[in-house]
Amino acid sequence: MRIVFVEASLETIPEEILHHAQVISSSRVRGKSPESMLLEDNLHYIAIKKLKMYRKRGRPDIVHRCLLLCLDSNVDNLFSEIFVHTVTGKVIQLYPEVRLPRTYERFRGLMEKLFLEGVVKDRNGKILIKVLNCNLDDILQGKVAVLREKGRNGCDSIKKADTICVGAFPHGDFEKSTLKIFSRKKAKFVSFSKKSYTALYALCRTICCLLEDRPLVNR
């Protein structure tokens, strides 16, 4: 099964705000060039408001937490492939051997390295994380289930899916362009509640759905 974190709030500082006072200030504190740093709402909250879709941006901690949960839960081989589709349209693949940093600060540095070099390898040269030359349409394969507030209740669609999509942004709904892609793929929308929920909660419920019919393993 493939899992895709869609429109993830993960990106480097956009060109439009490279010279903003908040960006320059955080750049000096970290000793890094503005264009090489991740966009973060807690540091660049004023600058972010100048961007399109600003309510969806500057929260890389969301996808960090989701990825950790996803990888921690993968002991039962739930997800054979893990992808991150960013809010700016980049597609990142995480390979099975990857071990993400537990702390956000180290994760931030790893993602900055990834965006700079396009790939992260281990000491033996094996690829762990890579920015792919493709788009969201290319990685949605087979039966697609999308976690969305405007969806139907139940786990059946999740269990039958080949690809599960989870929005990894802080506010709002998927963009119209993304919804058109889901429509072309005949994706089924799944909801666990009539209320809105966080990406992490949605992922937790998804994992529970996938595990509920599996026998317990003696430890």
Buried (B, 14 or more C-beta within 10 A) or exposed (E): BBBBBBBBBBBBBBEEBBEBEBBEEBBEEBEBEBBBBBBBBEBBEEBBEEBEBBBBBBBBBBBBBBBBBBBEBBEEEBBEBBBBBBBBEBBBBBBEEBEBBEEEEEBBBBBBBBBEEBEBEEEEEEEBBBBBEEEBEEBBEEBBBBBBBEBEEEBEBBBEBEBBBBBBBBEEBBBEEBBEBBEEBEBBBBBBEEEEBBBBEBBBBBBEBBEEEEEEEEE
